[in-house]
Amino acid sequence: MKRLFLLIALILSTLATEAQQRPNIVVFVVDDMGWMDTSVPFANKVYPLNERYHTPNMERLAREGMKFTNAYATPVCSPTRVSMLTGMNAANHGVTNWAMPFKNQNSDNPDAQLGFAAWNINGLSPVAGIPRTAYATPFPQILKEHGYITLHVGKAHWASAGTPGASPHNLGFMVNLAGHVAGRPYSYLGEDNYGNIQGKPYDVHAVPDVAEYFGTDTYLTEAITLEALKTLEAPIRNNQPFFLHMSQFAVHDPYNPDRRYMQKYLDAGLSQIDAMYASMVEGVDKSLGDIMDYLEKKGVAGNTLFIFMSDNGGLSLAYAGRGKAHTQNLPLRAGKGSVYEGGIRVPMLVKWPGVVRPSTVSHFPVIIEDYFPTILEIAQVEKYEVVQQVDGMSFVPLLKSPNKKAAERALVWHVPNKWTSDDGPGINYKSAIREGDWKLVYHMRDGKLELYNLKADLGETTDLAAKHPKRVKALATKLGQRLRQWEAPMPLFKSTGKPVPMPDEVPQSIN
């Protein structure tokens, strides 16, 4: 009997050691943070916008890990979040615009020329047969099945109320704090109870699970960070590997100044609007630093992978409206909602002690659907079953060797939607494909095809389509083939009831 007890103890000890060796994983997502909204320069030089912000913890993460200069999300939030959890491109999963809080509501704006595409307006579903949803196996579910403690804190916004994907618990998260169907908070202010106002009708944007901070001066970014640290106590104490999806509501509207930092930016000469935005960015940076400090204090930082990124490009003035907080994405073109670089290129930093060399840089393009296979590989999950086609490619080889020559591939973005009430500069009804340094933008309204060389023209200022018709044709063909393969939703011409043509069906003579 004594030998049996010793054998069981040895087995349990071995299992605990193996669990400990598997790295903890933290994915820290910021909402609407632009490529330039940080003192970390992701371009080839420091721009004036970088000098506007004070983000020492982002700088610290860059020093301790790897900076990705060509990291991509989708133009708006829900498509990015669904792509991350499923490994599918947005054109494949069909959640191509943001999911409304309530079921069967379309967030697209009506248009005189084009009718609605048949996109998945209800978001992600882990259950088959739910109308207008993307049915897929989320990777947190796989991690949970392989021994990880899975934690979600902050913004969720994967699906509409009344569908299974509305609850992070149904997507594989064992703990959910503050994640619900809304894409933004009612308020960042504890004085406002974050929207949970007694005597007033319930507002779907009211943030749940933070009642402890009602009536205080605790900013929402700080409140959910404090709660996130509480969720880490048990897995660290029990020596269990954990996955934390830390999803900040900031810097999405509404724009409430973070008073901890507001005055310093006013003193630096920023306008009220710019200072307000910068204060929200610095609040996010403090959250990042607090989590990093906590992991070091608990002695687990050396076995924790950290990924920092934004869910889309920064909200630019063209779409924010006069008098509202916004950012500038220059030298990138346009902003949130657009398939131009300002809408899809995002800041991304990765720290993995013992694997990623400090202060390294990768210029290889990666895209949000790559997170799915990457995180599962990092977690040492070798065999798993999913119901969807995974489009992403693991970037673990880049983490181990940033100068390694990876296989070239084409990246695709697809927006068959009217995100804003007007078209604005470079927004609504567009698809794009990037291969190498070349990028093609397809305008669904009129069939126009634009070609840019991002290496020579990061700001996409010079359309080279007329000079390189063969390259235009090759990229349009590849984009069309990919969209057909995925059965990508397309808007319809109201005059004929027919879908807009694929990019390779447009005569080049009209461009």
Phi, psi and omega in degrees: 000319180299319179296323179297316178298319179296321179295316179298318179298321180294318179297314180297321179296319179295317179297320179296320179296317179297320179297319181294325182292331176291130187289145166291153183228127175240122172250116184253110185250131175255144182264123174069021179276124182282166182299333184257002187275047184198154175283355172277119179279119177265349173274186183276007176202169176276125179260160178306325179296323177300323183286346180288327190260151177242100183230069184297331181282330170294320176298318179298316179296322178294322178294323185271353184215217186241139176257130177257117184270347180235054179262139186232144168243200171258172185291337179222173199289303186303316177302319178298313184294323177290319178298320179299312185286336186250342185076013183256144171292150183300326178294338180273312181280343171080004172269086190260357175221179183284142182281129176290155181299326185252150188300141173066022174257136184262124181278353177295145172276144177293152184223145182289328185266318189244139175269169185295138169285157181273061181273167186276084188292341182265002172085210185272142174223132173276000182243135180287155171086005178276120185303140174057040175232161173266113181275121183201163175264112182285146183292333175300328177296319179293317178299317180299318180292342180251026169094003179275144168275119188252125189232131173241131177226127175104211185294134176255277173062042177266339186198168182273153178302144181090004175237156183301325183290353180292334180258123175303333178300326180282351180257010175106001180273127180282331178233134174231127178229113175079001179275123179214200190274346184279149180267358178206162176275161173290319180202151175269359191261130175297331178297333177268005185056027179055029177102351179273076190261119182296135178089353178248154179301148179300134176250130184298340180274356177298133186276125180277167167073014181234030183299334180303335186255005178301137176077005178257177177265022182281118179291147185303319179304319179288319183299312183286338174292315177301320178291325178298320179296326177295323181292339182276345186301310186294308181298326178292316180297322183269006176059042180252138176293141182230154170240118177251118172262097183264103190244096182289141172291321178295147012253033178293156174294160008285152186265094175255127181296140171275104191295344177296334188234353188302312189295324182298327180281327173295319178296333179280357176099006178285152175293167179303317181293313182293323178294321179298314180296315180297325179294324178292321177298316181293327175299320176297318180299320178296319177302314178303312181295322180297319179291317178299317180296319181297316180296323177292317180300322182276357176078020181244002182299327182291344178239033181233124174274137183234124175240128179242133179198171175247157185273348174189178179291169182289148178288115183269165185301326183302331184249343181283328184092154181296141176080004179248153179295147182196179174230172172243137183256006181305138014276003180286152181271138174064202185197203183316137180094349186251149174274357169291164191303326181295340180265343188234337180277129188229157173292140179211129180227141180226127175242128177217092185305134179084350179240304179273124178289140180300149174057038177259162183226136172243129177260002183285133181294130172232157184224161192302326180291348176290341182297323183302300181291331180295310183295321178293324176292318178299322180282002178064033175267104187269327183236127177202157180244137177227160180267348185255166170276121179272121183265340186286164179233132181298135176256018175303318177303326178290324178296323181281331182210090187297338181266002180293137180282111179267160181293135177291145177209165180262134175256141187232141172231144186215119181230084178273038191230162172250092185288321179252164182288339172233169185284329180056182179280109172077038183220159177072135171055057179219151170234161179209155176219136175240132174222118186064228179271356186261140180224131179250133176244128182250124178264114184289332182299312188237003178079009181292141176240127179245146181232132180227148171255106187290334178292320181268339190216074183299329182277003179050054182263338186237111179282120184256015184300318182294331182275341185226064183297327180293320179292322176301313181297318182295316181288322177296321177296314181295320179294316179298317179298319181293318180294322177293317180303320182274356185053048185296138178294143179229144175290163182248143171287125181294331183290332183239340185079004181264150178292154176297150182292157172290158184300332179273002176261358181270126177299130181294342181295339181274354183268000000 
